[in-house]
Amino acid sequence: MKKKKMIASVIALSVAFASVSFLPGVLGIDRLSAAEINKMVYHPLNPLTPQEIEKAAQIIRDSQYGSKDMYFSEIKLEEPDKAKVWAWDANPITKLPRQATFTLIKGDKPYEGTVDLDTDKITYWKEVKTGWPLYTEWGQSEAIVEADEKAVAALAKRGITDLTQVSFADGPLGDYGPQLTPPGSRLAISVPRPKIEGMVNRMAHPMDGLSFLVDLNAKKVLKIYETGAPPVPTDLNDYSKVIKTKRTDEIKPLIITQPEGASFSVKGTMVDWQNWKFHFRLDPRVGPIVSTVTYTENGNKRKVMYEGGLGGMMVPYGDPDPAWLYKIFMDAGEYGVGLSVRTLNMGSDVPKNATLFDAALNDKEGKANVIKGAFALFERYADAEWSHNGDARERRELVLRAIATIGNYDYILDWVFLQNGSIKLMAGATGLAQVKAVDTKMMSDPTATKDTRNGMLVDPNIVAPTHQHIFSYRLDMDVDGETNSVGEILPKAITVANPEFARSEMITVEKTYKTEQEAIQKFDPDKIVLVSSESKKNSLGNTTGYQVIPFAGGTHPFMEEPLFTKTDYVLKRAEFINNHIFVTPYKKDELYSEGKYTTHNTDTGLGLWTQQNRDIESVDSVVWLTTGTTHVMRAEEFPIMPTEWVTAMIKPWNFFNETPTLDLPVVDPKQ
């Protein structure tokens, strides 16, 4: 009977997910029909179902705006009014309007709009004048380069006369000022890559010293860059099959089981675990989003956060070679973190006690692409929650995980919920390094100093340039309600007046931020930054709140500063990388750290919004945390990189009256 109850709690799936993989021992359950799913698990923030995605695309095609040359960048949920969603969360009786928002390309021009899925009508349509939606033009440069006589001649000088033996990697060129990148232009850098027989690790065979500046609008090569001809590395560096050494120790089975099932329950994509309740979905641009996050204390359901997810993500490289100009990767705004999410591997990407969920996103034709096992939800042992003098309690965490393969890197994106009310925001980087071909084989070679100026020699003829991984989290905190203030507590030492023994004392200085500009700051590990309720106090009279911590740990050096000089155009594209904390008043359309249209554009996000210097005291506010690492490569990260982590965190601060985990049970060591 117990197993049947557990199955029933896990089987309730979201309208936006086509299926679920169950816990070991609970396989073979029939798939629920779409009608059954719709009936069981409605939530106003559910992502679009596959049917809704394709319905929205068809409505657009059949409308007055439709055309045969139209292709889609994004089709996703248009969120209902925030106040109405919170009202529904408190009293889930009626359904809210169901709408889809979209961006698309029509006749080489981008457009945005909204579709009402209840009335089958387009309610908003507008041409995008500045910037470009998510970059879906991969491979367009190849035909342009191959049709250019001078480009073909440059390839022939490198011994490439059979164009079927090369492919082309390309990416959008950022904004480098009106002379180099005129407004409205769509420029890309295209770089040849050799096709090598048996090639598994495509990043291990760079062809450097030749690149092409391509105008995607005019469909022509504007400039050819020839900066050398280092040899193309031929070592396969097959990380998946070639075993260079054998481990002498036998790896014995490690078994993770939950014989009575998971401690969480899932209804659609609404999760209930250890006082936490939250909703999750996959967004094409920013990836995993958690919403309507609450913590129930003594039967009282308390608001913590309305919505959290990536606001932006950037991976800039520091090599000034023309072939690397597009490698200032705006992974969210240009490439789409959600669009890059892949199927998870049970037992390696996630433990065997994980529950997997599918997700649906649109493709360029407006068809639904279902990603099998896109999300995982699992519990794990995570240390002692508290311990003293032989009395201890287990710390258990609930992890919501997705992994996005964005080009060469795989990013593990975790939301980690703790029983004590804390939430960790974890980003793990693994995958393959971006590398360049050089003449140097050994550091003793005379070319080594020049070749390793911007990176590390990791293999003969291969340098991995230095770069940064920068994540911006958008946290719409609603601590005990929508009206919050953000401020700081700064511990400091002062001199004791008229001392007899002690010469100094520790005090704390408190401050509330009044405006956006006042809140902008670098991460100071000595400072406590708090989001505080304006209406709730704990039993001791302290204002309830949550501490926000941009950097709560990492395995690479912290990204304290963007590694660019103040005149570099890179800084004009994403000003969020200059500081670690921003606070803005809530506005529904302010969703992305670098602005809505990142490609071929300058910053239209935090850098622009915060210039208004709006009031942020006692308002519905949004906190933006910038975190990340500076990645100086090492030999141990080639040909594939062991996962390296960076962690941000939000932590209750006088939110409770006492230690919230006093009620944890004693673990029976025999079970």
C-alpha positions in Angstrom: 0.0 0.0 0.0 2.8 2.4 0.8 4.4 1.9 -2.6 1.0 2.7 -4.3 0.7 5.9 -2.4 4.2 6.9 -3.3 3.5 6.2 -7.0 0.4 8.3 -6.9 2.3 11.3 -5.5 5.1 11.1 -8.0 2.9 10.4 -11.1 1.1 13.7 -11.1 2.9 15.4 -14.0 2.9 18.9 -15.4 1.0 19.9 -18.5 4.3 21.0 -19.8 6.1 17.7 -19.5 5.4 14.7 -21.7 6.5 12.0 -19.3 8.5 11.2 -16.2 11.1 8.6 -15.4 10.4 7.0 -12.0 12.4 5.9 -9.1 14.1 2.5 -9.4 11.6 -0.2 -8.8 8.6 2.0 -9.9 9.1 1.6 -13.7 6.5 0.5 -16.2 3.7 3.0 -15.2 1.5 3.9 -18.1 1.9 7.4 -19.5 -0.9 9.8 -18.5 -3.0 11.3 -21.3 -2.8 15.0 -22.0 -6.4 15.4 -20.8 -5.6 13.7 -17.5 -2.5 15.8 -16.9 -4.3 19.1 -17.7 -7.0 18.2 -15.2 -4.7 17.2 -12.4 -1.9 19.7 -12.2 -2.8 23.2 -13.3 -0.5 26.0 -12.2 -0.6 29.5 -13.8 3.2 29.5 -14.3 3.3 26.1 -16.1 5.4 26.4 -19.2 3.7 25.9 -22.5 2.7 22.3 -23.4 3.9 20.9 -26.7 0.4 21.4 -28.0 0.4 25.1 -26.9 3.7 25.8 -28.5 2.5 24.5 -31.8 -0.9 26.1 -31.5 0.8 29.5 -30.9 3.0 29.1 -33.9 0.0 28.1 -36.1 -2.0 31.1 -34.9 0.9 33.4 -35.9 1.3 31.7 -39.3 -2.4 31.9 -40.1 -2.6 35.6 -39.0 -2.2 38.7 -41.1 1.5 38.7 -40.0 2.3 35.2 -41.3 4.7 34.4 -44.1 6.6 31.5 -45.6 10.0 32.9 -44.7 9.1 33.2 -41.0 11.1 31.3 -38.4 10.9 31.3 -34.6 13.5 32.2 -32.0 11.3 31.8 -28.8 7.8 30.7 -28.0 7.1 30.6 -24.3 4.8 31.4 -21.5 3.7 35.0 -21.1 3.5 35.2 -17.3 0.2 36.3 -15.8 0.1 39.3 -13.4 2.3 38.6 -10.4 -0.3 39.7 -7.8 -2.9 37.3 -9.4 -0.4 34.4 -9.3 0.2 34.9 -5.6 -3.6 35.2 -5.0 -4.0 31.9 -6.9 -1.3 30.3 -4.8 -3.2 31.2 -1.7 -6.6 30.1 -3.1 -6.2 28.0 -6.3 -9.8 28.1 -7.6 -9.9 29.8 -11.0 -7.5 29.6 -13.9 -5.7 32.7 -15.1 -5.4 33.8 -18.8 -3.1 31.6 -20.8 -0.8 33.5 -23.2 2.4 32.9 -25.1 5.0 35.5 -25.9 7.3 35.1 -28.9 10.2 36.4 -30.9 10.6 35.5 -34.6 12.4 36.5 -37.8 10.5 37.5 -40.8 12.1 38.8 -44.0 15.4 39.3 -42.2 13.7 41.5 -39.6 13.0 40.5 -36.0 9.6 40.8 -34.4 8.1 40.3 -30.9 4.5 39.7 -29.9 1.9 37.9 -27.7 -0.7 35.3 -28.5 -3.8 34.8 -26.4 -4.2 31.0 -26.3 -7.8 31.3 -24.9 -9.1 33.4 -27.8 -6.6 32.3 -30.5 -5.6 35.9 -31.3 -2.5 37.9 -31.6 -2.8 40.7 -29.0 0.6 42.4 -29.6 2.9 42.6 -32.5 6.0 44.9 -32.9 9.1 45.1 -35.0 12.4 44.9 -33.0 14.5 47.9 -34.0 17.6 47.4 -31.9 19.4 44.2 -31.2 18.5 40.6 -32.3 16.6 37.7 -30.6 18.4 34.5 -29.6 21.0 33.7 -32.2 19.4 31.0 -34.4 21.6 31.7 -37.5 24.1 29.0 -36.9 26.0 27.9 -40.1 24.8 30.8 -42.3 28.4 32.0 -42.6 29.6 28.7 -44.2 27.9 29.3 -47.6 28.9 32.9 -47.6 32.6 32.1 -47.0 32.6 29.2 -49.6 31.1 31.6 -52.2 33.8 34.2 -51.7 36.7 33.9 -54.1 39.2 35.6 -51.8 38.1 33.5 -48.9 38.5 30.3 -50.9 42.0 31.4 -52.0 43.0 32.1 -48.4 41.9 28.6 -47.5 43.9 27.2 -50.4 47.0 28.9 -49.1 46.5 26.8 -46.0 46.3 23.6 -48.2 42.5 23.5 -48.0 41.2 23.0 -51.5 38.5 20.4 -50.8 35.9 22.4 -48.8 34.2 19.3 -47.7 37.1 18.6 -45.4 36.4 21.7 -43.3 33.4 23.0 -41.4 32.9 26.5 -40.0 32.3 27.7 -36.5 30.7 31.0 -36.2 29.1 33.4 -33.8 27.7 36.9 -33.7 30.2 39.8 -33.3 29.4 42.0 -30.4 29.0 45.8 -30.5 32.4 47.4 -31.1 31.1 51.0 -31.7 29.3 52.6 -34.7 32.4 52.6 -37.0 33.2 48.9 -36.7 29.6 47.6 -36.1 27.1 50.1 -37.4 23.6 50.1 -35.8 21.4 47.5 -37.4 24.3 45.5 -38.8 24.6 41.7 -38.3 28.2 40.7 -38.3 29.7 37.4 -37.5 33.1 35.8 -37.2 33.6 32.6 -39.1 36.5 30.2 -38.3 37.4 27.0 -40.3 37.6 23.7 -38.5 39.2 20.6 -40.0 37.3 17.3 -40.3 39.7 14.6 -39.0 38.9 10.9 -39.4 37.9 9.4 -36.1 37.5 12.8 -34.5 35.5 12.7 -31.2 36.9 15.7 -29.4 36.2 18.5 -31.9 37.8 21.0 -29.6 41.2 19.3 -29.8 41.9 20.2 -33.4 41.8 24.0 -33.7 42.8 25.7 -36.9 44.0 29.1 -36.0 45.5 32.1 -37.8 42.6 32.4 -40.3 39.2 33.9 -39.8 36.5 35.8 -41.7 34.4 38.8 -40.9 31.0 38.1 -42.4 28.0 40.4 -43.0 24.9 38.2 -42.5 22.6 40.9 -44.0 24.6 41.5 -47.2 25.7 37.9 -47.3 29.3 38.7 -48.0 32.8 38.4 -46.5 33.9 41.9 -45.3 37.4 41.1 -44.2 39.9 38.2 -44.1 42.2 37.9 -41.1 45.5 36.0 -41.7 47.7 36.0 -38.6 49.7 32.9 -39.0 49.5 29.2 -39.7 50.3 27.0 -36.7 50.0 23.3 -37.2 46.6 21.7 -36.6 46.9 19.3 -33.6 46.1 15.7 -34.7 46.1 13.8 -31.4 42.5 12.6 -31.1 42.4 13.3 -27.3 39.4 11.0 -27.1 38.3 11.5 -23.5 35.5 9.0 -23.7 37.2 5.8 -24.8 41.0 6.0 -24.7 42.3 4.9 -21.4 45.8 6.3 -21.0 46.4 4.6 -17.6 44.5 2.0 -15.6 43.6 2.6 -12.1 44.9 -0.2 -9.8 42.2 0.1 -7.2 38.9 -1.6 -7.9 35.9 0.6 -7.8 33.2 -1.2 -5.8 29.5 -0.5 -6.2 28.1 2.6 -4.5 24.4 2.1 -3.9 22.0 5.0 -3.3 18.5 3.8 -2.5 15.3 5.1 -0.9 13.4 1.8 -0.4 10.3 3.7 0.8 10.4 6.2 -2.0 11.4 9.9 -2.0 10.4 12.3 0.8 9.2 14.9 -1.7 5.9 14.9 -3.5 5.4 16.3 -7.0 2.1 17.5 -8.5 3.0 18.5 -12.1 6.0 20.7 -11.5 4.9 21.8 -8.0 7.2 20.4 -5.4 6.4 19.8 -1.7 9.4 18.9 0.5 10.3 19.5 4.2 8.2 22.7 4.6 9.3 24.0 1.1 6.8 24.4 -1.7 7.8 25.7 -5.1 7.1 25.4 -8.8 9.7 24.9 -11.6 9.8 25.2 -15.3 12.3 25.5 -18.2 12.7 28.8 -20.0 14.4 28.8 -23.5 16.6 31.7 -22.6 17.6 31.5 -18.9 17.0 27.8 -18.3 15.6 26.6 -14.9 13.2 28.9 -13.1 11.7 28.3 -9.7 8.6 30.2 -8.7 6.2 30.8 -5.8 8.7 29.6 -3.2 7.2 29.3 0.3 8.2 27.8 3.6 5.5 26.5 5.9 6.2 27.0 9.6 3.7 25.7 12.2 1.0 25.5 9.5 1.7 29.1 8.3 2.7 29.3 4.7 5.3 32.1 4.4 6.5 33.7 1.2 10.2 33.7 0.5 10.6 34.3 -3.3 8.3 34.9 -6.2 10.7 33.9 -8.9 14.4 33.0 -9.2 16.6 32.1 -12.1 19.5 33.3 -14.3 19.1 36.8 -15.4 22.2 36.6 -17.6 25.3 34.6 -18.2 28.6 35.5 -19.9 31.8 33.7 -20.7 34.3 36.2 -22.1 37.7 35.2 -23.4 40.8 37.3 -23.1 42.6 36.5 -26.4 42.6 39.6 -28.7 43.1 37.6 -31.9 40.4 38.3 -34.5 39.4 34.7 -34.6 38.4 35.1 -30.9 36.4 38.3 -31.2 33.1 36.5 -31.1 34.1 34.4 -28.1 32.6 36.9 -25.7 29.9 34.4 -25.2 26.6 35.8 -23.9 25.3 32.3 -23.2 21.8 33.3 -22.1 21.0 36.3 -24.4 22.7 35.0 -27.6 22.6 31.2 -27.3 19.8 30.3 -24.9 20.6 28.3 -21.7 17.3 26.6 -21.8 17.6 25.8 -25.6 20.9 24.1 -24.7 19.5 21.8 -21.9 20.0 18.1 -22.6 18.9 14.7 -21.4 20.5 13.8 -18.0 22.4 10.5 -17.5 21.1 8.5 -14.6 23.8 7.4 -12.3 26.4 9.9 -13.5 24.8 13.3 -14.2 22.4 12.6 -11.4 22.3 9.8 -8.7 20.1 6.7 -9.2 17.5 7.9 -6.7 16.6 10.9 -8.9 13.2 11.5 -10.5 13.5 12.8 -14.1 11.1 15.1 -15.9 10.8 16.0 -19.6 10.5 19.5 -20.9 9.2 21.0 -24.2 10.7 24.0 -26.2 10.1 25.3 -29.7 12.3 24.8 -32.7 12.8 27.2 -35.5 9.7 25.9 -37.4 7.5 26.4 -34.3 7.3 22.7 -33.6 7.7 21.4 -30.1 11.0 19.7 -29.2 10.6 17.4 -26.2 13.8 17.0 -24.1 13.7 13.7 -22.4 14.9 13.8 -18.8 15.7 17.5 -18.9 15.2 18.0 -15.1 16.1 15.9 -12.1 14.9 16.1 -8.6 16.7 14.2 -5.8 17.6 14.1 -2.2 21.1 13.7 -0.9 23.0 13.5 2.4 24.9 16.7 2.9 26.7 16.6 6.2 25.6 17.1 9.8 22.9 19.7 10.2 23.9 20.2 13.8 26.0 18.3 16.2 27.1 18.7 19.8 28.6 16.3 22.4 27.4 13.2 20.7 24.0 14.4 19.7 23.6 15.1 16.0 21.1 15.4 13.1 21.5 14.6 9.4 21.5 17.5 6.9 19.5 16.5 3.9 19.2 18.6 0.7 16.8 18.6 -2.2 18.4 19.3 -5.5 16.6 20.5 -8.7 19.1 20.0 -11.6 19.4 20.7 -15.3 22.5 20.6 -17.5 23.0 22.8 -20.5 25.6 21.9 -23.2 26.4 25.4 -24.6 29.0 24.8 -27.3 32.1 23.3 -25.6 31.0 23.7 -22.0 28.4 21.8 -20.0 26.9 23.8 -17.1 25.3 22.0 -14.2 22.6 24.3 -12.8 21.3 23.4 -9.4 18.8 24.8 -7.0 19.5 23.3 -3.6 16.9 23.5 -0.9 18.0 22.9 2.8 15.6 22.0 5.6 16.8 25.0 7.6 15.4 27.5 5.1 18.5 28.2 3.1 18.8 27.9 -0.7 22.0 27.4 -2.5 22.4 28.4 -6.2 25.1 26.3 -7.6 26.7 26.4 -11.1 29.1 23.7 -12.1 31.3 23.9 -15.2 32.6 20.9 -17.1 33.0 19.8 -20.7 35.7 20.8 -23.2 38.0 23.8 -23.2 38.1 26.4 -26.0 41.6 26.0 -27.3 43.8 27.5 -30.0 46.6 26.0 -32.2 50.1 27.3 -31.6 53.6 26.5 -32.7 54.8 25.6 -29.2 55.1 22.0 -28.2 56.9 22.4 -24.9 57.4 25.3 -22.6 61.1 25.2 -23.3 60.4 26.2 -27.0 61.5 29.7 -28.0 57.9 30.4 -29.1 56.4 29.6 -25.7 56.4 33.0 -24.1 54.6 34.6 -27.1 52.1 31.6 -27.5 51.2 31.5 -23.8 50.7 35.2 -23.3 46.9 34.8 -23.1 46.6 31.2 -21.9 48.2 28.0 -20.7 49.9 25.3 -22.8 47.8 22.1 -22.1 49.0 19.8 -24.9 51.6 20.0 -27.7 50.5 22.8 -30.1 47.5 23.6 -27.9 46.9 26.6 -25.7 43.8 27.2 -23.6 43.2 30.9 -23.3 42.2 32.5 -20.0 38.6 33.4 -19.6 35.8 34.0 -17.0 32.5 32.3 -16.2 30.0 35.0 -15.0 26.5 34.2 -13.8 23.9 36.8 -12.9 20.9 35.5 -10.8 17.6 37.4 -10.8 15.9 36.9 -7.5 12.5 38.4 -7.1 12.5 38.1 -3.3 9.2 38.5 -1.4 10.2 37.9 2.2 7.0 37.6 4.2 5.3 39.7 1.5 5.9 41.8 -1.6 7.0 44.9 0.3 10.7 44.6 1.3 13.7 46.8 1.9 17.3 45.9 1.2 20.2 47.0 3.4 23.4 45.9 5.2 24.9 45.1 8.5 28.6 45.9 8.7 30.6 44.5 11.6 33.5 46.7 12.6 36.0 47.3 15.4 36.1 50.6 17.3 38.2 51.9 20.2 36.8 51.5 23.7 36.6 54.8 25.5 38.6 54.8 28.8 39.7 51.2 28.7 41.0 49.2 31.6 41.8 46.0 29.8 40.1 45.7 26.4 41.2 48.3 23.9 38.6 47.6 21.2 35.1 46.3 20.8 33.0 44.8 17.9 29.9 46.6 16.9 27.6 46.4 13.9 26.5 49.4 11.8 23.2 49.0 9.9 22.0 50.8 6.8 19.1 50.7 4.5 19.6 51.3 0.8 17.3 54.1 -0.5 17.9 54.1 -4.2 19.3 51.8 -7.0 22.6 53.5 -7.2 23.2 53.2 -3.5 22.6 49.5 -3.6 25.1 48.7 -6.4 28.3 47.2 -4.9 31.1 44.7 -5.1 30.9 41.6 -2.9 32.3 42.3 0.5 32.7 39.0 2.6 32.7 41.1 5.8 29.3 42.6 5.0 25.8 41.1 5.5 23.4 42.2 2.8 19.7 41.6 3.8 16.3 41.6 2.1 13.9 42.4 5.0 10.2 42.4 5.4 8.5 45.7 6.1 5.6 44.1 8.0 6.8 41.0 9.9 8.9 40.6 13.0 9.9 37.4 14.8 9.0 36.7 18.4 12.0 38.8 19.6 11.0 41.8 17.6 13.6 41.5 14.9 12.6 42.2 11.4 12.4 39.0 9.4 14.7 38.7 6.4 17.0 36.8 4.1 20.7 37.3 3.6 21.9 37.3 0.0 25.4 36.0 -0.6 26.8 36.4 -4.2 29.8 34.1 -3.4 29.3 31.3 -0.9 32.2 29.2 -2.1 33.9 28.0 -5.2 36.8 25.8 -6.6 38.2 28.4 -8.9 39.3 32.0 -8.2 36.2 34.3 -7.6 35.4 36.7 -10.4 36.1 39.8 -8.4 36.6 42.0 -11.4 35.9 41.6 -15.2 39.3 41.2 -16.7 39.0 44.0 -19.3 40.3 47.6 -19.3 37.7 50.3 -18.7 37.7 51.3 -22.4 36.9 47.8 -23.7 33.6 47.5 -25.6 32.9 44.3 -23.8 31.9 46.3 -20.7 29.3 48.2 -22.7 27.5 45.0 -23.6 27.0 43.7 -20.0 27.4 46.1 -17.2 26.2 43.6 -14.7 29.7 42.0 -14.7 31.1 45.2 -13.1 29.4 44.6 -9.7 28.0 41.8 -7.7 24.8 43.2 -6.2 22.1 45.3 -7.8 18.6 46.0 -6.5 15.8 47.2 -8.8 12.1 47.8 -8.1 10.0 45.0 -9.6 8.9 45.6 -13.2 7.4 42.7 -15.2 9.5 43.4 -18.3 12.9 43.8 -16.6 13.9 40.2 -16.8 17.4 40.0 -18.2 20.6 41.4 -16.8 22.0 42.6 -20.1 18.6 43.5 -21.6 16.1 41.7 -23.8 18.0 41.8 -27.1 21.6 41.0 -26.5 22.8 39.9 -29.9 24.4 42.7 -32.0 23.6 45.2 -29.2 24.9 47.2 -26.3 23.6 46.9 -22.7 19.9 47.6 -22.4 19.5 45.9 -19.0 20.8 46.7 -15.5 23.3 49.2 -16.7 20.5 51.2 -18.3 17.7 50.6 -15.8 19.7 51.6 -12.7 20.6 55.0 -14.2 17.1 56.0 -13.3 18.1 55.7 -9.6 14.6 54.6 -8.6 13.5 54.3 -5.0 13.9 50.8 -3.6 13.0 51.3 0.0 9.7 49.6 1.1 8.8 48.4 -2.4 8.5 45.2 -4.3 12.1 44.7 -5.1 14.3 42.4 -7.2 17.9 41.5 -6.1 20.4 40.6 -8.8 23.5 38.7 -7.8 26.6 38.5 -10.0 29.0 35.6 -9.3 31.5 33.5 -11.2 35.1 32.4 -11.6 38.2 33.4 -13.4 39.4 30.4 -15.3 43.2 30.0 -15.8 43.4 26.6 -17.4 45.6 23.8 -16.2 46.8 20.5 -17.7 44.4 18.6 -15.5 41.5 20.1 -17.4 42.4 18.8 -20.8 41.1 17.0 -22.8 38.0 17.2 -20.6 37.4 19.4 -17.5 36.5 17.9 -14.1 33.5 19.8 -12.8 34.3 23.0 -11.0 31.7 24.8 -8.9 30.6 28.3 -7.9 27.9 28.8 -5.2 25.7 31.7 -4.3 23.2 31.5 -1.5 20.2 33.0 0.3 19.9 32.3 4.0 17.2 33.1 6.5 18.1 36.0 8.8 15.8 36.3 11.9 13.1 34.8 9.6 12.6 32.1 12.4 12.3 32.4 16.1 14.9 29.7 16.8 16.9 26.9 15.1 14.4 25.7 12.5 15.7 22.1 12.4 15.2 21.2 16.1 12.5 18.8 15.0 14.8 16.6 12.8 14.6 13.0 13.7 17.5 10.9 15.0 18.9 8.7 12.3 18.8 5.0 13.0 22.2 3.7 11.9 20.8 0.2 11.3 18.4 1.4 8.6 
